[in-house]
Amino acid sequence: MLINLILVFLILMLIGAVPAWPHSRSWGYYPSGGLATVLLILIFLLLAGRI
């Protein structure tokens, strides 16, 4: 159940990180950098056996 919620959350973050909309073009790399940080933490937790 937790894995499904994490996957949905990551997919929504990925869609939000795409600078395709006019209001988000000036954000730069901040959304995708946050997404990369979350992905690194999740990969570390998966490898450590915490999830």
N, C-alpha and C positions, 0 to 999 in steps of 0.2 A: 504494500500500500504506500509506503513512504517513497519507494523508488518511482512509482507512478506520479506522485505529487512533485517530486524533484524534476522529473522529465518534463512535465507540463510547465513548471516554473522556468526551466531552462529554455524551452521552446519560446515561451512568451518573452523572455529576456532577449533571445536572439532576434526575434521579430522587432522588438523595440530598439535594438542596437543598430539596425540598418538605417543609415542616414538618407532615406529615400523621401521623407516628408519635409516640406519647406521649413517647418518649425524646428526640426532637429538637425539641420545641416550645419549649424554653427556650433554644435556640441563637441565636435572633434572626436577624439578617441576615448573619451570618458566612458560612454556606455559599453563599448566593446572591451575596454580595459577592466571594467567591473565584472563583465561576464567571464573574462579570462581568469580573473581572481577566484570567482565562485567555482569555475570548472577545476582549477588547480586544487582548491580545498576539497572538492568532492572526490577527485581522483585520489588524493592522499588518503581521505577517509575510507574509500573503497579498498585501497591497497593495504591499509592498516587493519581492515576487518571491522571497522566501527559501524558500517552501514550494511 
